[in-house]
Amino acid sequence: MKGLLLKDAYQMWSYTRWIILMSVAMMLMGTFFMKEGSNFFMLYGGLLLGILPMTLLAYDQNGRFSAYSAALPVTKGQIVGGKYLIGLCGMVLAELLSMTALAAAQLLWGTVTVQLTVATLLQVAMLTLLGNIILLPLAYRLGYQKARYAYYLCIGLLASFMGYFVSSGDNALNSLLPAQGSLLVLVVVLAAALALGLLALTVRALLCRRQLRQAAARNQDPDCRMGCGYILCAVHDLLGQPGLPEDPLSPEDAEDLVYLEREVWYSGHTMTEDQRRRCLALLESARRVWREQTPALRRFAARFITCKVF
């Protein structure tokens, strides 16, 4: 995981540092336009930082890193998780730059209100998280070229929504935010951040679970050798989960696993349905061992958060 993040950091410095520099420039411009109460340039800076994960993924797909990563000692969950971490880091950077710009505008012009501060920080967070919530799942499923059209649609809808509030003046904004800076403001901000986070996790879990179901369906491939190969890969994925001992299977199951691996991957023999059933029995044994020896919280995380186990 550390190596993946380091690779993304090198890519950002080599190919996408202009995005970060442009975002900083937008925040600086936003400081001066805050004299008139306009936060447009700050939001644009957040939007630029929000496309960082998608830009890195596009470079990976164009450079065929996705195919190369299959030979690396990393899981698909770690590769996807690295992109989400980059997105969260982009959101944190966007929020820090926004707060700095708002503080500078308050010192220079004295025009920054509580309502404007809360609205700006919420809008920047929404724009930077939009890429993680919508773009990344679609890009991994459909590819970058198709996913970007959905992103443009969401940006258009969000721009229309924001334009409504701008054209409505302070009345529309005041109807959503309290008049005084209080605990209620903090509750609103935390609730919005929590809702966005839960939405991102839910969308990601649904898409990953769907991929796991499709992978499980390959166990019944008409070609017995292919089906057995998929099943044995699933067995090794389960046995490689954290917390399991080095040799979790019984001696009989371990011996059967070695025999089936030799038959599937190293022999030219014709595979039969009986051997597929033996592979499925091994998979069920691995699942039982994983359920018995893994704590409930870790099982939940593996199934619905990291989505490494079906």
C-alpha positions, -999 to 999 in steps of 0.1 A, spaced: 0 0 0 28 24 9 44 17 -25 12 24 -43 8 57 -26 44 66 -33 38 57 -70 8 80 -70 28 108 -53 55 105 -80 28 107 -107 12 137 -92 46 155 -91 54 145 -126 21 149 -144 -5 166 -122 13 192 -101 -2 218 -124 -36 209 -109 -24 215 -74 -7 248 -84 -38 259 -103 -59 251 -72 -37 272 -50 -40 301 -76 -78 297 -76 -78 300 -38 -57 331 -39 -80 347 -65 -109 337 -42 -94 357 -14 -96 389 -34 -131 381 -48 -143 375 -12 -143 413 -10 -176 411 -29 -188 379 -10 -181 356 -40 -166 321 -33 -167 309 -69 -129 306 -73 -125 287 -41 -151 262 -53 -133 259 -86 -101 251 -67 -118 224 -48 -132 210 -80 -97 208 -95 -84 189 -65 -113 166 -67 -103 152 -101 -68 141 -89 -77 105 -83 -95 103 -116 -65 118 -134 -42 93 -118 -65 64 -127 -66 77 -163 -28 76 -164 -28 41 -150 -52 28 -176 -35 45 -205 -1 32 -193 -16 -3 -187 -6 -2 -151 -38 -21 -142 -25 -51 -161 10 -47 -147 -3 -45 -111 -15 -81 -114 21 -92 -111 27 -71 -80 23 -83 -44 -8 -61 -38 -45 -68 -39 -72 -51 -59 -86 -36 -28 -53 -19 -20 -51 -5 -55 -86 9 -53 -81 20 -17 -50 40 -27 -71 61 -51 -97 68 -24 -70 79 0 -56 103 -26 -92 117 -29 -95 122 8 -61 138 9 -73 161 -19 -103 170 2 -82 178 33 -59 200 12 -89 218 -4 -104 224 30 -71 237 45 -66 261 15 -102 272 17 -99 280 55 -66 299 48 -82 319 20 -113 327 42 -91 338 71 -71 360 48 -102 375 33 -116 382 67 -84 400 77 -83 420 45 -119 428 39 -139 417 69 -167 404 47 -166 367 57 -197 357 77 -204 324 95 -230 314 69 -205 321 40 -178 301 58 -200 271 65 -214 271 30 -180 274 13 -164 246 33 -194 223 27 -194 231 -10 -157 225 -13 -160 192 5 -189 181 -18 -170 190 -50 -138 173 -39 -156 141 -28 -178 140 -59 -149 123 -78 -146 96 -52 -183 90 -48 -193 89 -85 -163 89 -108 -140 62 -93 -167 34 -90 -179 41 -125 -144 43 -139 -134 10 -124 -166 -5 -138 -169 12 -172 -136 28 -178 -124 64 -177 -138 75 -210 -174 66 -201 -173 76 -165 -163 112 -172 -196 118 -190 -215 109 -158 -191 133 -139 -199 161 -163 -236 155 -158 -232 157 -120 -211 188 -122 -238 204 -144 -266 195 -119 -245 208 -90 -237 240 -108 -274 245 -115 -282 239 -78 -255 264 -67 -267 289 -93 -301 288 -78 -288 298 -44 -267 326 -59 -296 340 -79 -319 337 -48 -296 359 -27 -292 354 10 -327 342 16 -321 307 2 -289 303 21 -303 316 53 -331 292 51 -306 263 53 -281 278 78 -287 293 112 -283 330 117 -257 327 145 -226 306 147 -235 279 173 -235 243 180 -261 237 154 -237 249 127 -211 223 138 -238 196 139 -248 205 103 -213 203 91 -205 170 108 -238 155 97 -231 165 60 -195 151 62 -208 119 78 -235 115 51 -210 120 23 -186 95 38 -214 69 43 -226 75 8 -191 69 -7 -186 38 13 -221 24 4 -216 30 -33 -181 15 -32 -194 -15 -12 -223 -21 -36 -200 -20 -67 -173 -42 -51 -199 -67 -39 -213 -69 -74 -178 -77 -88 -174 -104 -61 -207 -120 -72 -196 -119 -108 -162 -135 -98 -181 -162 -78 -202 -170 -109 -170 -178 -128 -167 -209 -106 -193 -226 -128 -174 -219 -160 -182 -246 -186 -145 -252 -189 -138 -273 -157 -101 -263 -157 -110 -226 -158 -137 -230 -131 -114 -250 -108 -87 -223 -113 -111 -196 -102 -121 -216 -72 -85 -223 -61 -77 -185 -65 -106 -178 -42 -93 -204 -17 -59 -187 -16 -75 -152 -12 -94 -165 18 -64 -182 34 -43 -150 29 -67 -129 50 -51 -112 81 -53 -130 114 -53 -166 100 -24 -190 110 2 -201 85 -14 -235 79 -52 -231 87 -64 -261 67 -65 -296 81 -38 -320 68 -63 -338 46 -76 -305 30 -40 -292 26 -30 -324 8 -61 -322 -14 -53 -286 -22 -17 -294 -33 -31 -322 -55 -57 -301 -72 -33 -272 -78 -9 -296 -96 -38 -310 -117 -52 -276 -126 -21 -255 -132 7 -279 -141 -9 -310 -157 -24 -315 -191 -51 -339 -178 -88 -333 -185 -105 -318 -155 -138 -333 -144 -169 -322 -126 -159 -343 -96 -127 -323 -93 -147 -291 -95 -168 -304 -66 -136 -311 -46 -124 -276 -53 -158 -262 -41 -155 -283 -9 -121 -269 -3 -135 -234 -7 -162 -241 18 -136 -254 42 -115 -223 38 -147 -201 44 -155 -221 76 -119 -217 89 -120 -180 81 -154 -175 99 -142 -194 130 -108 -178 134 -116 -142 124 -133 -117 148 -168 -105 139 -157 -69 134 -129 -79 110 -153 -102 91 -177 -73 87 -149 -50 74 -136 -77 50 -171 -82 36 -186 -47 34 -158 -22 37 -127 -36 20 -149 -61 1 -122 -88 0 -145 -116 9 -178 -125 -7 
